[in-house]
């Protein structure tokens, strides 16, 4: 059946181009999906490597929430915390704490080499989320380009068909209307 359609005298050259265009677009969309999965995995591996490097330069400490937490406006709360330094002295600072913590709760904070409060390493969930969203955005952009290019190509093919039809109509219309 498909073979008969390819040899049909009614099948225009532009029909073959449209068929090829659909096939190229389908292959392009599959290739983009595969490449974006690989890109997402690369983003994930890079994010995990950065988080591990950060974790190696910091060390976790248990601290006590000393004052009521307040919203930081960026995905969590801040609170005054206190902890015991390696020399036995009590130190205080402001650190990010989970939203549910109250005064007196124990929280884990991260300290840099100088003993100052630092932002901890990126969580696995954040690394995965960043990798997935980045790969999906790249895929959406690439798919939009592929689909737009296909629409432009189909528009050009349609315009060529209309021009060919107009030329043929000038020849055959007088014969069909019996004017010629």
C-alpha positions as CSV (number, residue, x, y, z in Angstrom):
1,X,0.0,0.0,0.0
2,X,2.8,2.5,0.9
3,X,4.6,1.5,-2.2
4,X,1.6,2.2,-4.3
5,X,1.3,5.7,-2.8
6,X,4.9,6.5,-3.6
7,X,4.3,5.7,-7.3
8,X,0.9,7.4,-7.5
9,X,0.8,10.0,-10.4
10,X,-1.3,12.2,-8.1
11,X,1.5,12.4,-5.5
12,X,3.3,15.7,-6.0
13,X,7.0,16.3,-5.3
14,X,6.0,18.6,-2.4
15,X,4.1,15.6,-0.9
16,X,7.4,13.7,-0.8
17,X,9.1,16.7,0.8
18,X,6.3,16.9,3.4
19,X,6.7,13.2,4.2
20,X,10.5,13.6,4.5
21,X,10.0,16.7,6.7
22,X,7.8,14.8,9.1
23,X,10.4,12.0,9.3
24,X,13.2,14.4,9.9
25,X,11.2,16.3,12.6
26,X,10.4,13.0,14.4
27,X,14.0,11.9,14.4
28,X,15.1,15.4,15.5
29,X,12.6,15.4,18.4
30,X,13.9,11.9,19.5
31,X,17.5,13.1,19.2
32,X,16.8,16.2,21.2
33,X,15.2,14.1,24.0
34,X,18.2,11.8,24.1
35,X,20.6,14.7,24.2
36,X,18.7,16.5,26.9
37,X,18.7,13.3,29.1
38,X,22.4,13.2,28.7
39,X,22.7,16.9,29.4
40,X,20.5,16.5,32.5
41,X,22.8,13.7,33.7
42,X,25.8,15.9,33.1
43,X,24.2,18.7,35.1
44,X,23.4,16.3,37.9
45,X,27.0,15.0,38.0
46,X,28.4,18.5,38.0
47,X,26.0,19.6,40.8
48,X,26.9,16.6,43.0
49,X,30.6,17.1,42.4
50,X,30.2,20.8,43.5
51,X,28.2,19.7,46.6
52,X,30.8,17.2,47.6
53,X,33.6,19.8,47.2
54,X,31.6,22.2,49.3
55,X,31.0,19.5,51.9
56,X,34.7,18.8,52.1
57,X,35.6,22.4,52.9
58,X,32.9,22.7,55.6
59,X,32.1,20.7,58.7
60,X,28.7,20.1,60.3
61,X,28.0,21.1,63.9
62,X,24.9,20.6,66.1
63,X,23.6,24.0,67.3
64,X,20.7,25.1,69.4
65,X,18.1,27.6,68.1
66,X,18.6,30.6,70.5
67,X,15.9,32.9,69.1
68,X,12.6,32.6,67.3
69,X,13.2,31.8,63.5
70,X,12.2,34.5,61.0
71,X,11.5,34.2,57.3
72,X,14.5,34.9,55.1
73,X,12.5,35.2,51.9
74,X,14.6,32.6,50.1
75,X,13.4,29.1,50.8
76,X,13.7,28.8,54.6
77,X,14.0,30.6,57.9
78,X,17.0,32.3,59.6
79,X,17.5,32.1,63.3
80,X,20.1,33.1,65.9
81,X,21.8,29.8,66.9
82,X,24.5,28.9,69.4
83,X,27.0,26.0,69.4
84,X,30.0,24.8,71.2
85,X,33.3,25.4,69.5
86,X,36.1,22.8,69.6
87,X,37.9,24.8,72.3
88,X,34.8,24.6,74.5
89,X,33.6,28.1,74.1
90,X,30.0,29.0,73.2
91,X,29.6,30.8,69.9
92,X,26.6,32.4,68.3
93,X,25.6,33.3,64.7
94,X,22.7,33.5,62.3
95,X,22.1,30.3,60.3
96,X,19.4,28.9,58.0
97,X,17.1,26.5,59.9
98,X,14.1,24.4,58.8
99,X,10.8,26.3,59.0
100,X,9.4,24.0,61.7
101,X,12.1,24.6,64.3
102,X,11.5,26.5,67.5
103,X,13.6,28.1,70.3
104,X,15.7,25.3,71.9
105,X,15.5,22.9,69.0
106,X,18.7,21.2,67.8
107,X,19.7,21.9,64.2
108,X,22.7,21.1,62.1
109,X,24.6,24.0,60.8
110,X,27.8,24.1,58.6
111,X,31.0,26.0,59.6
112,X,33.8,27.0,57.4
113,X,37.5,26.5,58.3
114,X,37.5,29.7,60.4
115,X,34.5,28.5,62.5
116,X,32.1,30.9,60.9
117,X,28.6,29.9,59.8
118,X,28.4,29.0,56.1
119,X,25.8,27.8,53.7
120,X,25.8,24.1,53.6
121,X,26.3,21.9,50.5
122,X,23.4,21.7,48.0
123,X,21.0,18.9,48.8
124,X,20.6,16.0,46.4
125,X,17.0,17.0,45.9
126,X,18.0,20.5,44.8
127,X,20.7,19.1,42.5
128,X,18.2,16.7,40.9
129,X,15.6,19.5,40.5
130,X,18.1,21.9,38.9
131,X,19.3,19.2,36.5
132,X,15.7,18.2,35.5
133,X,14.5,21.8,35.1
134,X,17.5,22.8,33.1
135,X,17.3,19.8,30.8
136,X,13.5,20.3,30.3
137,X,14.1,24.0,29.4
138,X,16.8,23.1,26.9
139,X,14.5,20.5,25.4
140,X,11.5,22.9,25.2
141,X,13.7,25.4,23.4
142,X,15.1,22.9,21.0
143,X,11.7,21.4,20.3
144,X,10.3,24.9,19.7
145,X,13.0,25.6,17.1
146,X,12.4,22.2,15.4
147,X,8.6,22.7,15.3
148,X,8.9,26.3,14.1
149,X,11.4,25.3,11.3
150,X,9.0,22.6,10.2
151,X,6.1,25.1,10.1
152,X,8.1,27.5,8.0
153,X,9.1,24.6,5.6
154,X,5.5,23.5,5.4
155,X,4.4,27.1,4.7
156,X,6.9,27.4,1.9
157,X,5.7,24.0,0.4
158,X,2.1,25.2,0.6
159,X,3.0,28.5,-1.1
160,X,4.8,26.5,-3.9
161,X,1.8,24.3,-4.3
162,X,-0.6,27.3,-4.6
163,X,1.7,28.9,-7.2
164,X,1.8,25.7,-9.2
165,X,-2.0,25.3,-8.9
166,X,-2.5,28.9,-10.1
167,X,-0.3,28.2,-13.2
168,X,-2.2,25.0,-14.0
169,X,-5.5,26.7,-13.5
170,X,-4.7,29.2,-16.1
171,X,-4.2,26.4,-18.6
172,X,-7.0,24.1,-17.7
173,X,-9.8,26.5,-16.5
174,X,-10.6,27.6,-20.1
175,X,-10.9,23.9,-21.2
176,X,-13.1,23.0,-18.3
177,X,-15.3,26.0,-18.6
178,X,-15.5,25.4,-22.4
179,X,-14.2,28.9,-23.1
180,X,-11.2,27.7,-25.0
